[in-house]
């Protein structure tokens, strides 16, 4: 067997931003050729879509000083810099300790960030405000974290220890997220199981997660800090550093050559000729990509500059995907399909997500042209934040009660 035919090598190729982008581009090519089973693509509408995104950016950021798309934006929901206030008040032993804590918080909160469903809400005691969806999940996970729910050391709440994660129960998570008969959270059991698996994985990989402390997700900071050269680390490496060790966290997914492929799904028309076992496989790695974006700021605060930002890809979730559906850039061949729920692994959803990744690159270029900014000045991380995600939400709120997405995707709490 040649290297090109080795399933293990093929699996590793799929655990990269390059693979996500390449296979998304292939899906877009099929869409433009009219060869997809569920969607048509109309690039003539991309300009109007870009105009909507620019409108959102100019309204929210008239000076065009847009922050990166990351979980840290949600921790500041309602204009309150929760992490900044807490971190500033704490006497950290050193830069690394603060960075590990920030990594712990970001990793846990992102893994808990799959869609909450339309009915769930979180009432924040400190402000009296109530939040839903991503902001609610962020504030709830933040409160759990600073309250020591993930720490095995009562005197040191700002950490997430492998042992505490392994033993976390569904009841504890439900209590922290204020779940009840009148406040249901989609995928509660799946979220708890995901954190349990995370704890086991972290405990079993001390070389990655425990080089300078007890096993904890934030130990990944030390591993990445060691890889930095002259204080610089390429962004695609963040994603790769997450995908291989955290692959087993995802339940019941595809494996290839003994490697867990995480957020990877099947579509028969993609890479049909691949000889390395990857034929028909479409990687997305949405939560891992969201996490990679969310690790940039803690690294920067620790003195490590993240480079090659556009080496990461756009996030294939329902706000970005909804942007293209609601502006007509992508259109269902069967409009009645919008009224039915769809499994995340269905061909319809796989096509939608892949088209979203490829079209985010296209709309990013159109947005920069309109703003007269270069990719270096306005990387994809800013386009997403400014941006496509906010515009997708704005359009959804204008078009459907409660701002629901244009498609209902059945979630187990571990994908979106």
N, C-alpha and C positions, 0 to 999 in steps of 0.2 A: 504494500500500500504506500503510495506517495504521500508527501506532506499535504498536498492539496486534497487528498481523499481521506485524511485522518479526521474522524468525527470530533476528537478532542480539540484539534486545532480549529476546526470549523466552529465549534461552540465558542471558543475564545474570541474568534473574529466577530461573533454576534454580540459579545459583551463589550461593545464600543459605540461611541457616538457616530463614528464613520459608518458602521453597519446600519444603524438606525436611519441615517440620512440617505444612504445608497438605496436601501430597499423602499423607503418612502418615495424617492424619486422614481423608482421603477413603477410604483403604484400610480403615481401621477401620470407617467407616460401612458400607462394603460387607460387611465381615465380620459386623457386627451384624445386617445385613439378610439374612444367609444367601446372599450373592451372590458369594462367592469360590469359586474352583475347587478349592482345596486345604486350606483351613482353616476351622474354625468358631471363634467367639469366645464365651467364657462369662464375662461380667463378674461373675457371682455369685461366682466364685472369686478375684476380685481382692483381697478382704479377707484371705483366707487367705494369699495371696501377699505382701501387705503385712506380715502378721504374721511371716512368715519373714524378710523383710528387716529388720524391727525387731529380731527376735531376733539376727540377725547384728550389727547395729549396736551393740546393748547389750552383747553379749559382747566385741566388739572395741574399743569405745569407750564404756565405762560413763559417762564424763563428757560424752559426746556432742560432744567436741571432734574432729570428723572433718575431715581435710584434704581438699583438692580432689582429684578424680579426675584424674590426670595421669601422664605418664611418670616424673616425679620419684619417685613412690612405688616404682616398680620399680627405680630406681637405688639404692634403700635396701633391697633384698631381703636378708633375713636379719638385719635390724636394723642394718646398716652404712650410714651416710650417706656413700656414696662421693664424690658430687660435693661435698658440703659440706667433707669433709676435704681433697680435692684443691684446691678453690677457695680455701679459707682459707690453705693453705700457699703459694699462688702470689702473687707481688707483681704485681698488675694495674696497668697504667699509669693506668687510670681506670675509672669505672663502665661506660662504653659498651663498653670492651674485654671486660670480664667478661660483659656482657649478650650481646654478639655470640657469644662462645664458648658460652654457655648456649643460645642460639638454634641455633647449629650442632649441638650435641649433641642437643638435643631434636628438631630436624627430621630429622636422619639416623636417630636411633634409632626415631622413630615410623614413618618410611617403611620401616624394616626390620622392623616389628612385625607384619606379617601372620602368620597362624598357622604355627607351626613344624612341626606334625605331632606325633604321639604318641611317636615313637621318638627324637627329637633331644634331646641333653643338652649342657650347657656346664659344664666343670669349671673353676672359678675358682682360679687358682694362689695368689692372696694369702691366701685363707681356707681352701682345701681343700674348699669346699662345691661341690655340683653343683646346677645349676638347669635347669629345663625351661620350655617355652612362653614366655610373655611375660617372665617374670623372667629366664630364660636369655638371651633375645634382648637384653634391656636390659643385662645385665651384660656380655655379649659385645660389644655395640656400644660400651659405655662403655670397655671395655679397648682396643678398636681406636682409639677417639677419643683417649684420653689417651696412647696409644702413638704418635700421630702418623700413623696409617694414612691419614688424609684430608687431611693438611697438605702443602702444597708448600714449606714452610719448615722444614727440619730443626731449627732453633733455636727454633721456636715450634710445638710439637705440638698445642696446644689450639685448633685451627681446622680448618675444612673448606673447602679451596679448590676453586674450579670446575675447575681444571686437574687436580688430584689425583682428583677424583670422576670426571671424564671418562675417565681412563686406568685406573681401578680394574678389575682383572680378576676373573673368576669364581674363578680359582685363589687369588688373594689373599683374597677374601672367604671362600672355603671354608676356607682355613688359619686365618683369624681366628675363624671360627665352629666350628672343630674338626670339620668335616664329613669323613666317611669312609664306607666301605662299611657299617660297623657303627653309624654315627651320621648317618643321612640327614636333611637339612633340606629340607622342602617348599619348592619355588619358589626354589632357590638362584640359578639363572640369571636368573629374573625380578627378584630383588632386586638383583643386580649391574647388570642393564640399567637398572633404575629409577634407581640412583645415577649411572650414566653419563649418562642423560638429564637428571637434575637438574643435573649439572655443566654440560651444554651450555646448559640454560635459564638458569641463573644467569649464565653468561658472556655470554649474548646480551641480558641485561636489566640493564645497569649502573645505570640510573636507579633500579631497585628494590633491587638487591643489592650495589651498589658505590659508594654515594654518599660513603662516608668510608673505604673500605678496598678492597683487591683484591676481585674478585667472590667472594662466599661466601654460602651460605644465610643466615648470621647477619647479613648486611647488611640483611635485612628489619627488624631491630630499629630501625635508624636511620630507615627509612621510617615505621614506626609511631610512633616517638618524635616525629617532626615533625607527625604528625596529632593527637597528644594536645592537648587543650584544657584549660588549667588543671590539667595533670597527670592528666587522666582520659581514658579511651578505652573506648568501648562494646565489649563482648565480641563481638557479631555482626560487628563490623568486622574482628576478627582472622580469622574464617573467610573473609570476603570477600577480605581481603588475601592469603590463601593460595590461594584457588580459581582466580582468573584467571591469575596468573603460573605456577602449578604445574600447570595443567590438562594441558599436553602431556607431563607426566611419565608419565601413565598410558598403557599401550600399547593400541592397537587399540580404543579406546572410541568412544562416540558423539560426533559433532560436529554442531553446529547453527549455521548462519550463520557458519561459519568458527571457531567457538568450541569448544574441547574441553570436554566436560561431565564428565569424570572418572568418579567412582563414581555413574553414572546408568544406569538400566536400563529395560527396556520392560515395560509391562503394559497390555493393550488396554483395560482398564476404567477407567483413571485419566485424568482431564482430557480425556475423549473429545471435548468440544466446543471445546477450545482452538484459537484461530485463529492463534496465533503460532508454530506449528511444534512446540509442546511436548506435543501430545496423545500420550498413552500413555507419557510419560516420567516416571520416578520417581527423583528424586535422593536420595542418602544421604550421600555425602562423609564416610564413616566415619573414614578415617585423617586426613583434613584436620580433621575435628571433634575427634578425639583430640589432634591437634597444637595446635589452637586452645586447648583446655583446658590443654595443657602449656606454652603460652607465657605464661599468666597470671602464674605465679610469677616468672620472670625479669623481666617487666615491673614487677611489684610491687617486686622488689629494686632495680630501677633508679629507683624513685620514681614510677612511672606506675600509677595505680589503674585497674583494669579494672572497669567498671560493667556493669549489665544482664546479669548472669551467666546468668539463665534465658532470655536471648535465644538462647543456644546450645541444641542439641537433644541428646537421649539418643543413645547410640551403638548402631547396629544391628549388633552382632556376636554371636558364638555364646554368650557367657556371659549377656548380657542376654536374648537371644532364648531361650536354654535355660531361663532362669528362668521365663518364661511358659509354655513347653511343659511343663516338669517340674511346674509347679503346676496345670496343666490350664486356665489362662486361655485358651490357644490349643490347639486339638486338630486333628490331621490327619484329614481326611475319609477318607483311605485309610491306616490304621495301618501297612500294609506298606511305605509310602514311607519310613519311618524306617530301613529296612534297606538302602536303596539310596543310592549317592552321587548328588549333585545339582550341576549346574553353577550357578555363582553368578548367572548371568543367567536361570535358569529361573523360570517364573512362581511355582513353589512357594517358592523362596528369596526372590524379590522380595516376595511377599506376607508372608512371615515377617519379613523385615527391616523392612518398612513398619509392620506391626502392632507390632513391638517399639518403634519410635520413638514411636508414639502412646500405647502402653500405659505406657511409662516416665513420660510426663507424668501419666497417671492414677495410677500407683502412687506417684509422688512426693507427690501430694496426700494420699493415704491414709497414707503413712508420716509426713508432717508432722503430720497430725491425731492420730496415735497418740503421737507424741513431744511434741505440744503446742508446736510450733515454727512460725514463720512462714517463708514463702519467702525472705525476706531473711536470716533467721538460719540457714536450712538449704536453700541453693539446690540445684538439680539436680546440680551438680558434687559436692556432698557426698552426696546420695542415691546417686549412681552409685558413689562410692568406698566408702561405708559398709557395705553398701549392696547395690545390685542386682547388681553385677558379682561381688562376693564371695559373695553368696547363690547366684547361678547356678553358681559353681564348687563351692560346698559341696554343693549338691543333686546336681550331676553326679557328684561323687566318691562320694556315698552310693548312687547309683542304677546307675552303670556302671563297669566296670573301667577304672582309669586316669583317671577323671574325664572321659571323652569326652563331647562334646556330644550332644544327642539326635538331631541330623542330621549327616550327613557332607556337607560342601560342598567340591567340587573347587576347590582354590586354586592360583593361579599365583604366590603370594607378594606380591600387590599389593593385596588387598582387605581381608581380615580381619586 
